[in-house]
């Protein structure tokens, strides 16, 4: 019966590239250079990763601020069995991390070694990729502060 089935391969693609623009471009250039950059709102909050517009007022943003490469885990979830394209090939946590000097948290991987080592409020620090290219993957992951 399967010999009677018709099939046609179909590939869904988006064959275009998008420029990063001045705000995300500055953030990615900072990562390439080993620095993390946020943006300050008119109300004084620092957003990381930076956005082009203030999420509260809609005003354009452009005052860039360097923030620390360490911070605090505000929330997390454990990945016991990483999938193929995830950042680490061993169990890790996805975590929201509020970096020193930032008022918002960014999502990234934490290589804590075990689920029991993870906790909300723990301090983590960036583990930079050996080769950086201007991508979010320039941050290989975060690790507990003092683990190195």
N, C-alpha and C positions, 0 to 999 in steps of 0.2 A: 504494500500500500504506500510506503514512503517514496517509491519511485514516481508516483503521480504528483507529488508535492512540487510546487513551483517556489523558487526562492530567488531573491535578487540582493546582492550585497548593497548596503547603504552606509555611507560614512557621513556622520554629522561633524562639520568642522566650522570653526570661526577663523577664517584666514585673514586676519587683520592684526595689527599691533596697535596698542594704545600708548600714547606718551604719558609719562607720569606727572607732568606738570611741575610747577615751581615748589609746591608744598611737599608732596610725596617724593618728588625727585630729591629735594634737600634731605629728607629723612633717609632715603636709600643711600645717598652719597655719604651721609654721616655713618651709616652702618658699614659701608665699605672702608671708611677711614677709622673704624673702631670707636665711634661715638654715637650716642643716642640723642636725637633732637626732637623736641616737642614744640608746641606753639601756644602762646599766651592769649587768652581771651581778654576782652575789654574789662571783664569783671575780675581779672587776675588769675583765673584758673589756668593750669598748664595741662594740655591734652597731648597724650602719647598713645599711639602714633598720631601725628598731627593731622588735622582736618583743614580744609580750605575755608570752611565757614563755621561760625559758632553754632553749636547745636541748640543753644537756648534762644539766641536772638536772630540768627541767620546772617549776622555781620561777617564780612570778609575778614580773614585772619592772616597775619603775616609777620608777627613778632616772634622770631624763633628763639628757643631756649634750650640750652644743653641740660640734660638731666643725667642722673647717675646710672651706672651699669649694674646696680644692685637695688633690691627693693623687697617688698613684702607680698606674700601670697595672700590674696583676698578670697579666693575660691578655687577649687580644683576638682578634677575627676581622674580616677586611675584607669589606665589602659593596660590591662593584663596581657592582652594578645595584640600587639601592634600589627597594623595592616601594611601592605606593600609599600605605599608611598608616604608613610608617616615618618617623622624626623628621626626616630630612633628605632633600631631593630630589636630592642629589648623592652620590657615593661617600663612605663614612664607615666607621668601625669601631664594632662593639659591643665594649665593654671592661668588664672587672671593675676597679673603681677603689677602692683603699683610701684613704679620705680621711684627712687629718691628724687624729690623735686617735682614730681608729677601729681596731679589731682585725679587722674583717671588710671584705669588698669589696662594693660595690654595682654592679649592671649599668646601664650607660648608654651613650649614643652619644658618640663622640669625632669632632670635625670637624678632622682632621689635615691635610686638603688632598690627601694622597696616601698610598698604602700604604707607600711607602718612608719616609715621615715617622713612621710608627707604630713603636713598639718597647716591649717589656716593660721596665718600670722607668722609663719617661718620666714626667715630672711634667705634670699637667694641672690646669686650673682651670675652674670652672663658668662657663658663659655663660648668664646668667639670661634668661628670656623677658621681653620688654618689658612685657607685661601678665600679671600672676600672679593665679591664682584658687584656689590650694590644691590643686594636682594635681602629679603627677610631671612633667608637661610644663612646670611652672614652671622646671625646669632644661631650657633649650632643648637643650643638649648640653654637653660638655666640650671644651676646646681646649688645645693645648700651652701650657704656662706661658710667658708672655712673648710670645705670638703677637699680642696685641691692639695 
